[in-house]
């Protein structure tokens, strides 16, 4: 108290030195307070200026639209009633006119037709008769076979032919042809083939030939020898005729 009192003058006021000391203390206190205020305000400002991270929104599932099936129309076999529109061209149209492409026309292939070879159709047929003389024969006999050819047509028959393949059991002896020719050949089986021919035969005319044969001696009783001949011409149809030579019966009647 004594020191403080020494600083106060007699009138109760601060001396000049004491005043400045007090003022310096106040200034120092003010600086301390300002430093503390700055230290407190800096973290607050940093926190205020800091960018707060926002949460990233998560992808929300997109709703799948529900597909409603549409009933298809029932198929029909009937053709469409409305024909397809026919494209038309306009002279004043702005768009280009489509030019149809040419259609390849296939070349027709002509198949050659075979021309049949014309064949002569005979307008008539010759007649042939064949008989044996004698009519009753037996083994070892000589028989005369008489061939008679007749032209019943209205025109002459050209290149008249008679063919006779003698059956087994008959052997050719000789032949005589009226106005024609006779020839003989042997077949692959060994049979004798007799050919009789005439250059022509007038309409309504006839010709004949005699052929002599013998019957084989070993021909059994009851056997029948069948002989068949054919006659034709270039302009006449074929005609056939035959004769049968029967041997004696195998069993003679007893007349009991």
ChimeraX commands (.cxc) that place a marker at each C-alpha (Angstrom):
marker #1 position 0.00,0.00,0.00 radius 0.5
marker #1 position 2.87,2.27,0.77 radius 0.5
marker #1 position 4.26,1.84,-2.86 radius 0.5
marker #1 position 0.91,2.56,-4.47 radius 0.5
marker #1 position 0.42,5.47,-2.33 radius 0.5
marker #1 position 3.74,6.77,-3.42 radius 0.5
marker #1 position 2.55,6.78,-7.00 radius 0.5
marker #1 position -0.47,8.94,-6.20 radius 0.5
marker #1 position 0.19,12.52,-5.73 radius 0.5
marker #1 position -1.18,14.57,-3.10 radius 0.5
marker #1 position -4.19,15.53,-5.12 radius 0.5
marker #1 position -5.31,11.86,-5.59 radius 0.5
marker #1 position -4.33,11.50,-9.35 radius 0.5
marker #1 position -1.98,9.10,-11.18 radius 0.5
marker #1 position 1.45,10.39,-11.93 radius 0.5
marker #1 position 2.60,10.48,-15.57 radius 0.5
marker #1 position 4.83,7.43,-15.26 radius 0.5
marker #1 position 2.13,5.33,-13.70 radius 0.5
marker #1 position -0.29,6.25,-16.43 radius 0.5
marker #1 position 1.91,4.96,-19.19 radius 0.5
marker #1 position 2.61,1.72,-17.38 radius 0.5
marker #1 position -1.09,1.08,-17.05 radius 0.5
marker #1 position -1.72,1.95,-20.65 radius 0.5
marker #1 position 0.99,-0.51,-21.79 radius 0.5
marker #1 position -0.56,-3.27,-19.74 radius 0.5
marker #1 position -3.96,-2.64,-21.37 radius 0.5
marker #1 position -2.40,-2.73,-24.83 radius 0.5
marker #1 position -0.62,-5.99,-24.10 radius 0.5
marker #1 position -3.85,-7.51,-22.84 radius 0.5
marker #1 position -5.61,-6.37,-25.99 radius 0.5
marker #1 position -2.98,-8.04,-28.20 radius 0.5
marker #1 position -3.31,-11.28,-26.28 radius 0.5
marker #1 position -7.07,-11.22,-26.67 radius 0.5
marker #1 position -6.83,-10.49,-30.42 radius 0.5
marker #1 position -4.38,-13.41,-30.93 radius 0.5
marker #1 position -6.67,-15.78,-29.07 radius 0.5
marker #1 position -9.62,-14.60,-31.16 radius 0.5
marker #1 position -7.71,-15.23,-34.42 radius 0.5
marker #1 position -6.66,-18.71,-33.27 radius 0.5
marker #1 position -10.28,-19.58,-32.50 radius 0.5
marker #1 position -11.74,-18.07,-35.67 radius 0.5
marker #1 position -9.33,-19.87,-38.13 radius 0.5
marker #1 position -10.56,-23.45,-37.48 radius 0.5
marker #1 position -14.15,-22.25,-37.60 radius 0.5
marker #1 position -13.58,-20.58,-40.98 radius 0.5
marker #1 position -11.81,-23.65,-42.32 radius 0.5
marker #1 position -14.73,-25.76,-41.26 radius 0.5
marker #1 position -17.17,-23.35,-42.85 radius 0.5
marker #1 position -15.24,-23.25,-46.17 radius 0.5
marker #1 position -14.81,-27.05,-46.31 radius 0.5
marker #1 position -16.93,-28.80,-49.01 radius 0.5
marker #1 position -19.12,-31.38,-47.42 radius 0.5
marker #1 position -19.24,-34.54,-49.68 radius 0.5
marker #1 position -22.72,-35.37,-50.83 radius 0.5
marker #1 position -23.79,-39.01,-50.96 radius 0.5
marker #1 position -23.79,-40.43,-54.52 radius 0.5
marker #1 position -27.32,-41.43,-55.48 radius 0.5
marker #1 position -27.58,-45.15,-56.18 radius 0.5
marker #1 position -29.03,-46.36,-59.50 radius 0.5
marker #1 position -32.67,-47.13,-59.18 radius 0.5
marker #1 position -33.90,-50.21,-61.08 radius 0.5
marker #1 position -35.90,-49.34,-64.19 radius 0.5
marker #1 position -39.31,-50.83,-64.26 radius 0.5
marker #1 position -39.60,-53.50,-67.01 radius 0.5
marker #1 position -42.68,-52.87,-69.15 radius 0.5
marker #1 position -45.14,-55.69,-69.23 radius 0.5
marker #1 position -45.63,-57.08,-72.76 radius 0.5
marker #1 position -49.20,-57.98,-73.48 radius 0.5
marker #1 position -49.39,-60.73,-76.17 radius 0.5
marker #1 position -51.46,-59.73,-79.18 radius 0.5
marker #1 position -53.61,-62.43,-80.75 radius 0.5
marker #1 position -52.55,-63.09,-84.33 radius 0.5
marker #1 position -55.28,-63.44,-86.97 radius 0.5
marker #1 position -56.06,-66.99,-88.00 radius 0.5
marker #1 position -54.43,-67.90,-91.37 radius 0.5
marker #1 position -56.80,-68.39,-94.26 radius 0.5
marker #1 position -56.29,-70.03,-97.63 radius 0.5
marker #1 position -58.35,-67.39,-99.38 radius 0.5
marker #1 position -56.35,-65.05,-101.62 radius 0.5
marker #1 position -56.19,-61.40,-100.61 radius 0.5
marker #1 position -59.23,-59.45,-101.72 radius 0.5
marker #1 position -57.30,-56.26,-102.31 radius 0.5
marker #1 position -54.84,-56.50,-105.20 radius 0.5
marker #1 position -51.43,-54.92,-104.69 radius 0.5
marker #1 position -51.37,-51.25,-105.72 radius 0.5
marker #1 position -50.19,-50.59,-109.22 radius 0.5
marker #1 position -47.39,-48.03,-109.30 radius 0.5
marker #1 position -48.33,-44.97,-111.34 radius 0.5
marker #1 position -46.06,-42.36,-112.80 radius 0.5
marker #1 position -46.82,-38.63,-112.78 radius 0.5
marker #1 position -45.31,-36.21,-115.25 radius 0.5
marker #1 position -45.11,-33.44,-112.65 radius 0.5
marker #1 position -43.95,-35.59,-109.76 radius 0.5
marker #1 position -40.84,-34.63,-107.90 radius 0.5
marker #1 position -39.59,-38.17,-107.34 radius 0.5
marker #1 position -37.85,-40.30,-110.03 radius 0.5
marker #1 position -40.02,-42.77,-111.93 radius 0.5
marker #1 position -38.93,-46.39,-111.47 radius 0.5
marker #1 position -38.16,-48.09,-114.79 radius 0.5
marker #1 position -39.08,-51.80,-114.75 radius 0.5
marker #1 position -36.21,-54.12,-115.56 radius 0.5
marker #1 position -36.64,-56.27,-118.67 radius 0.5
marker #1 position -37.61,-59.85,-117.96 radius 0.5
marker #1 position -35.45,-62.53,-119.52 radius 0.5
marker #1 position -37.72,-64.53,-121.79 radius 0.5
marker #1 position -36.48,-68.15,-122.02 radius 0.5
marker #1 position -35.80,-69.30,-125.51 radius 0.5
marker #1 position -38.22,-72.01,-126.46 radius 0.5
marker #1 position -36.40,-75.24,-127.23 radius 0.5
marker #1 position -37.97,-77.03,-130.12 radius 0.5
marker #1 position -37.75,-80.77,-129.78 radius 0.5
marker #1 position -37.34,-82.33,-133.18 radius 0.5
marker #1 position -40.13,-84.72,-133.95 radius 0.5
marker #1 position -39.03,-87.98,-135.39 radius 0.5
marker #1 position -40.58,-88.48,-138.79 radius 0.5
marker #1 position -41.88,-92.02,-139.02 radius 0.5
marker #1 position -40.78,-93.96,-142.01 radius 0.5
marker #1 position -43.82,-94.57,-144.15 radius 0.5
marker #1 position -44.57,-98.21,-144.57 radius 0.5
marker #1 position -46.67,-99.69,-147.27 radius 0.5
marker #1 position -49.98,-100.94,-145.95 radius 0.5
marker #1 position -51.04,-103.92,-148.00 radius 0.5
marker #1 position -54.41,-103.38,-149.57 radius 0.5
marker #1 position -55.12,-107.08,-149.84 radius 0.5
marker #1 position -53.85,-110.51,-148.81 radius 0.5
marker #1 position -52.85,-113.53,-150.81 radius 0.5
marker #1 position -54.66,-116.83,-150.46 radius 0.5
marker #1 position -52.71,-120.06,-149.91 radius 0.5
marker #1 position -54.00,-123.63,-150.19 radius 0.5
marker #1 position -52.00,-126.69,-149.16 radius 0.5
marker #1 position -52.97,-130.34,-149.79 radius 0.5
marker #1 position -51.32,-133.78,-149.69 radius 0.5
marker #1 position -51.53,-136.43,-152.42 radius 0.5
marker #1 position -52.45,-139.14,-151.52 radius 0.5
marker #1 position -54.50,-138.14,-148.50 radius 0.5
marker #1 position -53.90,-141.41,-146.62 radius 0.5
marker #1 position -50.25,-142.15,-146.02 radius 0.5
marker #1 position -48.05,-144.27,-143.80 radius 0.5
marker #1 position -44.40,-144.59,-142.78 radius 0.5
marker #1 position -41.91,-144.58,-145.74 radius 0.5
marker #1 position -44.43,-143.24,-148.28 radius 0.5
marker #1 position -43.66,-140.46,-150.77 radius 0.5
marker #1 position -46.15,-137.61,-150.58 radius 0.5
marker #1 position -46.77,-134.76,-153.05 radius 0.5
marker #1 position -47.49,-131.46,-151.33 radius 0.5
marker #1 position -49.43,-129.09,-153.60 radius 0.5
marker #1 position -49.17,-125.31,-152.96 radius 0.5
marker #1 position -51.73,-123.03,-154.66 radius 0.5
marker #1 position -51.34,-119.23,-154.37 radius 0.5
marker #1 position -54.24,-116.93,-155.44 radius 0.5
marker #1 position -54.30,-113.12,-155.77 radius 0.5
marker #1 position -57.81,-111.92,-154.84 radius 0.5
marker #1 position -56.88,-108.24,-155.15 radius 0.5
marker #1 position -57.54,-105.76,-157.94 radius 0.5
marker #1 position -53.84,-105.10,-158.64 radius 0.5
marker #1 position -50.91,-107.37,-159.35 radius 0.5
marker #1 position -49.00,-108.80,-156.40 radius 0.5
marker #1 position -45.27,-108.06,-156.59 radius 0.5
marker #1 position -42.52,-110.47,-155.45 radius 0.5
marker #1 position -44.74,-113.31,-154.27 radius 0.5
marker #1 position -43.08,-115.54,-151.64 radius 0.5
marker #1 position -43.95,-118.90,-150.02 radius 0.5
marker #1 position -41.95,-120.22,-147.07 radius 0.5
marker #1 position -42.26,-123.75,-145.65 radius 0.5
marker #1 position -40.05,-125.13,-142.87 radius 0.5
marker #1 position -40.46,-128.88,-143.21 radius 0.5
marker #1 position -41.18,-130.59,-139.89 radius 0.5
marker #1 position -39.18,-133.44,-138.46 radius 0.5
marker #1 position -40.23,-136.70,-140.15 radius 0.5
marker #1 position -40.41,-135.24,-143.70 radius 0.5
marker #1 position -37.48,-135.30,-146.13 radius 0.5
marker #1 position -37.43,-133.17,-149.30 radius 0.5
marker #1 position -37.17,-135.12,-152.56 radius 0.5
marker #1 position -37.82,-132.54,-155.28 radius 0.5
marker #1 position -39.92,-129.47,-156.12 radius 0.5
marker #1 position -41.59,-128.04,-159.24 radius 0.5
marker #1 position -42.74,-124.42,-159.48 radius 0.5
marker #1 position -45.14,-123.13,-162.15 radius 0.5
marker #1 position -43.63,-119.90,-163.49 radius 0.5
marker #1 position -41.40,-119.39,-160.48 radius 0.5
marker #1 position -38.34,-120.63,-158.61 radius 0.5
marker #1 position -37.60,-122.87,-155.62 radius 0.5
marker #1 position -34.66,-122.72,-153.19 radius 0.5
marker #1 position -33.68,-124.61,-150.07 radius 0.5
marker #1 position -31.74,-123.65,-146.93 radius 0.5
marker #1 position -31.00,-125.30,-143.60 radius 0.5
marker #1 position -31.90,-123.64,-140.29 radius 0.5
marker #1 position -29.69,-123.47,-137.19 radius 0.5
marker #1 position -31.55,-126.47,-135.78 radius 0.5
marker #1 position -30.95,-128.53,-138.94 radius 0.5
marker #1 position -34.47,-128.23,-140.36 radius 0.5
marker #1 position -35.02,-127.87,-144.12 radius 0.5
marker #1 position -36.54,-124.54,-145.18 radius 0.5
marker #1 position -38.19,-124.40,-148.62 radius 0.5
marker #1 position -38.61,-121.08,-150.50 radius 0.5
marker #1 position -40.98,-120.67,-153.46 radius 0.5
marker #1 position -41.09,-117.34,-155.34 radius 0.5
marker #1 position -42.79,-115.62,-158.33 radius 0.5
marker #1 position -41.90,-112.18,-159.71 radius 0.5
marker #1 position -45.53,-111.12,-159.82 radius 0.5
marker #1 position -49.05,-112.45,-159.75 radius 0.5
marker #1 position -51.80,-110.69,-161.68 radius 0.5
marker #1 position -55.06,-109.70,-160.02 radius 0.5
marker #1 position -57.40,-112.69,-159.82 radius 0.5
marker #1 position -54.69,-115.12,-161.00 radius 0.5
marker #1 position -53.20,-118.16,-159.26 radius 0.5
marker #1 position -50.01,-120.20,-159.40 radius 0.5
marker #1 position -49.00,-123.55,-157.95 radius 0.5
marker #1 position -46.00,-125.65,-156.99 radius 0.5
marker #1 position -45.52,-129.37,-156.29 radius 0.5
marker #1 position -43.08,-130.43,-153.58 radius 0.5
marker #1 position -42.33,-134.12,-153.10 radius 0.5
marker #1 position -41.33,-135.45,-149.67 radius 0.5
marker #1 position -40.96,-138.86,-147.97 radius 0.5
marker #1 position -42.20,-139.84,-144.53 radius 0.5
marker #1 position -39.58,-141.24,-142.16 radius 0.5
marker #1 position -39.89,-145.00,-141.73 radius 0.5
marker #1 position -39.37,-144.80,-137.98 radius 0.5
marker #1 position -42.35,-142.54,-137.44 radius 0.5
marker #1 position -44.42,-144.28,-134.73 radius 0.5
marker #1 position -48.01,-145.34,-135.30 radius 0.5
marker #1 position -50.53,-142.80,-134.10 radius 0.5
marker #1 position -48.14,-139.88,-134.77 radius 0.5
marker #1 position -49.37,-136.76,-136.58 radius 0.5
marker #1 position -46.98,-134.63,-138.67 radius 0.5
marker #1 position -48.09,-130.99,-138.92 radius 0.5
marker #1 position -46.75,-128.83,-141.77 radius 0.5
marker #1 position -47.32,-125.03,-141.83 radius 0.5
marker #1 position -46.51,-122.63,-144.71 radius 0.5
marker #1 position -46.92,-118.86,-145.30 radius 0.5
marker #1 position -47.42,-116.75,-148.46 radius 0.5
marker #1 position -47.04,-112.95,-148.91 radius 0.5
marker #1 position -45.93,-110.26,-151.39 radius 0.5
marker #1 position -44.37,-106.80,-151.21 radius 0.5
marker #1 position -47.82,-105.26,-151.54 radius 0.5
marker #1 position -49.93,-108.06,-150.08 radius 0.5
marker #1 position -50.50,-109.25,-146.53 radius 0.5
marker #1 position -49.29,-112.59,-145.25 radius 0.5
marker #1 position -51.53,-115.64,-145.37 radius 0.5
marker #1 position -50.83,-118.99,-143.69 radius 0.5
marker #1 position -52.07,-122.51,-144.41 radius 0.5
marker #1 position -51.26,-125.95,-143.03 radius 0.5
marker #1 position -51.76,-129.66,-143.47 radius 0.5
marker #1 position -51.54,-132.66,-141.10 radius 0.5
marker #1 position -50.30,-136.13,-142.06 radius 0.5
marker #1 position -51.55,-138.84,-139.71 radius 0.5
marker #1 position -49.90,-142.23,-139.30 radius 0.5
marker #1 position -51.86,-145.46,-138.83 radius 0.5
marker #1 position -53.36,-145.83,-135.37 radius 0.5
marker #1 position -51.24,-147.44,-132.70 radius 0.5
marker #1 position -54.01,-149.94,-131.80 radius 0.5
marker #1 position -56.02,-151.50,-134.62 radius 0.5
marker #1 position -59.69,-152.12,-133.96 radius 0.5
marker #1 position -60.56,-155.80,-133.25 radius 0.5
marker #1 position -64.18,-155.56,-134.44 radius 0.5
marker #1 position -65.27,-158.04,-131.78 radius 0.5
marker link #1:1,2 radius 0.2
marker link #1:2,3 radius 0.2
marker link #1:3,4 radius 0.2
marker link #1:4,5 radius 0.2
marker link #1:5,6 radius 0.2
marker link #1:6,7 radius 0.2
marker link #1:7,8 radius 0.2
marker link #1:8,9 radius 0.2
marker link #1:9,10 radius 0.2
marker link #1:10,11 radius 0.2
marker link #1:11,12 radius 0.2
marker link #1:12,13 radius 0.2
marker link #1:13,14 radius 0.2
marker link #1:14,15 radius 0.2
marker link #1:15,16 radius 0.2
marker link #1:16,17 radius 0.2
marker link #1:17,18 radius 0.2
marker link #1:18,19 radius 0.2
marker link #1:19,20 radius 0.2
marker link #1:20,21 radius 0.2
marker link #1:21,22 radius 0.2
marker link #1:22,23 radius 0.2
marker link #1:23,24 radius 0.2
marker link #1:24,25 radius 0.2
marker link #1:25,26 radius 0.2
marker link #1:26,27 radius 0.2
marker link #1:27,28 radius 0.2
marker link #1:28,29 radius 0.2
marker link #1:29,30 radius 0.2
marker link #1:30,31 radius 0.2
marker link #1:31,32 radius 0.2
marker link #1:32,33 radius 0.2
marker link #1:33,34 radius 0.2
marker link #1:34,35 radius 0.2
marker link #1:35,36 radius 0.2
marker link #1:36,37 radius 0.2
marker link #1:37,38 radius 0.2
marker link #1:38,39 radius 0.2
marker link #1:39,40 radius 0.2
marker link #1:40,41 radius 0.2
marker link #1:41,42 radius 0.2
marker link #1:42,43 radius 0.2
marker link #1:43,44 radius 0.2
marker link #1:44,45 radius 0.2
marker link #1:45,46 radius 0.2
marker link #1:46,47 radius 0.2
marker link #1:47,48 radius 0.2
marker link #1:48,49 radius 0.2
marker link #1:49,50 radius 0.2
marker link #1:50,51 radius 0.2
marker link #1:51,52 radius 0.2
marker link #1:52,53 radius 0.2
marker link #1:53,54 radius 0.2
marker link #1:54,55 radius 0.2
marker link #1:55,56 radius 0.2
marker link #1:56,57 radius 0.2
marker link #1:57,58 radius 0.2
marker link #1:58,59 radius 0.2
marker link #1:59,60 radius 0.2
marker link #1:60,61 radius 0.2
marker link #1:61,62 radius 0.2
marker link #1:62,63 radius 0.2
marker link #1:63,64 radius 0.2
marker link #1:64,65 radius 0.2
marker link #1:65,66 radius 0.2
marker link #1:66,67 radius 0.2
marker link #1:67,68 radius 0.2
marker link #1:68,69 radius 0.2
marker link #1:69,70 radius 0.2
marker link #1:70,71 radius 0.2
marker link #1:71,72 radius 0.2
marker link #1:72,73 radius 0.2
marker link #1:73,74 radius 0.2
marker link #1:74,75 radius 0.2
marker link #1:75,76 radius 0.2
marker link #1:76,77 radius 0.2
marker link #1:77,78 radius 0.2
marker link #1:78,79 radius 0.2
marker link #1:79,80 radius 0.2
marker link #1:80,81 radius 0.2
marker link #1:81,82 radius 0.2
marker link #1:82,83 radius 0.2
marker link #1:83,84 radius 0.2
marker link #1:84,85 radius 0.2
marker link #1:85,86 radius 0.2
marker link #1:86,87 radius 0.2
marker link #1:87,88 radius 0.2
marker link #1:88,89 radius 0.2
marker link #1:89,90 radius 0.2
marker link #1:90,91 radius 0.2
marker link #1:91,92 radius 0.2
marker link #1:92,93 radius 0.2
marker link #1:93,94 radius 0.2
marker link #1:94,95 radius 0.2
marker link #1:95,96 radius 0.2
marker link #1:96,97 radius 0.2
marker link #1:97,98 radius 0.2
marker link #1:98,99 radius 0.2
marker link #1:99,100 radius 0.2
marker link #1:100,101 radius 0.2
marker link #1:101,102 radius 0.2
marker link #1:102,103 radius 0.2
marker link #1:103,104 radius 0.2
marker link #1:104,105 radius 0.2
marker link #1:105,106 radius 0.2
marker link #1:106,107 radius 0.2
marker link #1:107,108 radius 0.2
marker link #1:108,109 radius 0.2
marker link #1:109,110 radius 0.2
marker link #1:110,111 radius 0.2
marker link #1:111,112 radius 0.2
marker link #1:112,113 radius 0.2
marker link #1:113,114 radius 0.2
marker link #1:114,115 radius 0.2
marker link #1:115,116 radius 0.2
marker link #1:116,117 radius 0.2
marker link #1:117,118 radius 0.2
marker link #1:118,119 radius 0.2
marker link #1:119,120 radius 0.2
marker link #1:120,121 radius 0.2
marker link #1:121,122 radius 0.2
marker link #1:122,123 radius 0.2
marker link #1:123,124 radius 0.2
marker link #1:124,125 radius 0.2
marker link #1:125,126 radius 0.2
marker link #1:126,127 radius 0.2
marker link #1:127,128 radius 0.2
marker link #1:128,129 radius 0.2
marker link #1:129,130 radius 0.2
marker link #1:130,131 radius 0.2
marker link #1:131,132 radius 0.2
marker link #1:132,133 radius 0.2
marker link #1:133,134 radius 0.2
marker link #1:134,135 radius 0.2
marker link #1:135,136 radius 0.2
marker link #1:136,137 radius 0.2
marker link #1:137,138 radius 0.2
marker link #1:138,139 radius 0.2
marker link #1:139,140 radius 0.2
marker link #1:140,141 radius 0.2
marker link #1:141,142 radius 0.2
marker link #1:142,143 radius 0.2
marker link #1:143,144 radius 0.2
marker link #1:144,145 radius 0.2
marker link #1:145,146 radius 0.2
marker link #1:146,147 radius 0.2
marker link #1:147,148 radius 0.2
marker link #1:148,149 radius 0.2
marker link #1:149,150 radius 0.2
marker link #1:150,151 radius 0.2
marker link #1:151,152 radius 0.2
marker link #1:152,153 radius 0.2
marker link #1:153,154 radius 0.2
marker link #1:154,155 radius 0.2
marker link #1:155,156 radius 0.2
marker link #1:156,157 radius 0.2
marker link #1:157,158 radius 0.2
marker link #1:158,159 radius 0.2
marker link #1:159,160 radius 0.2
marker link #1:160,161 radius 0.2
marker link #1:161,162 radius 0.2
marker link #1:162,163 radius 0.2
marker link #1:163,164 radius 0.2
marker link #1:164,165 radius 0.2
marker link #1:165,166 radius 0.2
marker link #1:166,167 radius 0.2
marker link #1:167,168 radius 0.2
marker link #1:168,169 radius 0.2
marker link #1:169,170 radius 0.2
marker link #1:170,171 radius 0.2
marker link #1:171,172 radius 0.2
marker link #1:172,173 radius 0.2
marker link #1:173,174 radius 0.2
marker link #1:174,175 radius 0.2
marker link #1:175,176 radius 0.2
marker link #1:176,177 radius 0.2
marker link #1:177,178 radius 0.2
marker link #1:178,179 radius 0.2
marker link #1:179,180 radius 0.2
marker link #1:180,181 radius 0.2
marker link #1:181,182 radius 0.2
marker link #1:182,183 radius 0.2
marker link #1:183,184 radius 0.2
marker link #1:184,185 radius 0.2
marker link #1:185,186 radius 0.2
marker link #1:186,187 radius 0.2
marker link #1:187,188 radius 0.2
marker link #1:188,189 radius 0.2
marker link #1:189,190 radius 0.2
marker link #1:190,191 radius 0.2
marker link #1:191,192 radius 0.2
marker link #1:192,193 radius 0.2
marker link #1:193,194 radius 0.2
marker link #1:194,195 radius 0.2
marker link #1:195,196 radius 0.2
marker link #1:196,197 radius 0.2
marker link #1:197,198 radius 0.2
marker link #1:198,199 radius 0.2
marker link #1:199,200 radius 0.2
marker link #1:200,201 radius 0.2
marker link #1:201,202 radius 0.2
marker link #1:202,203 radius 0.2
marker link #1:203,204 radius 0.2
marker link #1:204,205 radius 0.2
marker link #1:205,206 radius 0.2
marker link #1:206,207 radius 0.2
marker link #1:207,208 radius 0.2
marker link #1:208,209 radius 0.2
marker link #1:209,210 radius 0.2
marker link #1:210,211 radius 0.2
marker link #1:211,212 radius 0.2
marker link #1:212,213 radius 0.2
marker link #1:213,214 radius 0.2
marker link #1:214,215 radius 0.2
marker link #1:215,216 radius 0.2
marker link #1:216,217 radius 0.2
marker link #1:217,218 radius 0.2
marker link #1:218,219 radius 0.2
marker link #1:219,220 radius 0.2
marker link #1:220,221 radius 0.2
marker link #1:221,222 radius 0.2
marker link #1:222,223 radius 0.2
marker link #1:223,224 radius 0.2
marker link #1:224,225 radius 0.2
marker link #1:225,226 radius 0.2
marker link #1:226,227 radius 0.2
marker link #1:227,228 radius 0.2
marker link #1:228,229 radius 0.2
marker link #1:229,230 radius 0.2
marker link #1:230,231 radius 0.2
marker link #1:231,232 radius 0.2
marker link #1:232,233 radius 0.2
marker link #1:233,234 radius 0.2
marker link #1:234,235 radius 0.2
marker link #1:235,236 radius 0.2
marker link #1:236,237 radius 0.2
marker link #1:237,238 radius 0.2
marker link #1:238,239 radius 0.2
marker link #1:239,240 radius 0.2
marker link #1:240,241 radius 0.2
marker link #1:241,242 radius 0.2
marker link #1:242,243 radius 0.2
marker link #1:243,244 radius 0.2
marker link #1:244,245 radius 0.2
marker link #1:245,246 radius 0.2
marker link #1:246,247 radius 0.2
marker link #1:247,248 radius 0.2
marker link #1:248,249 radius 0.2
marker link #1:249,250 radius 0.2
marker link #1:250,251 radius 0.2
marker link #1:251,252 radius 0.2
marker link #1:252,253 radius 0.2
marker link #1:253,254 radius 0.2
marker link #1:254,255 radius 0.2
marker link #1:255,256 radius 0.2
view
